[in-house]
Amino acid sequence: MFSVKWVVHRHEIQPVAVENSAIQDLDEVVESCQARFPEMRCKHDNTPPDGFLVFDSVGSEVRRWFGALSARQGALLRAAQRRWRNKESLSANG
């Protein structure tokens, strides 16, 4: 089992979010997190993570990844942020 800490570069000791993964293969965990990177930046838009750290079951860091958004991913992120905010305002209003 792996745990994933979504972090802002140079602030790795203060993760934005921490998740436990049921995926047993390290490469699959990394691929899954890379695919979810834009979503996590949208979800945490006040402090969007720049990447993630992967830890094994004994707490040792086994992989780290920091990414940049392409222009297309940036456009998708902005659209997702608008949807997320609309969803939050709808749920807050009732």
Secondary structure, DSSP 8 states (H G I E B T S, - for coil): -EEEEEE-TT-TTS-SEEEEE----HHHHHHHHHHHHHHHHHHTTTS--SEEEEE-TTS-EEEEEE----HHHHHHHHHHHHHHHHHHHHHH--
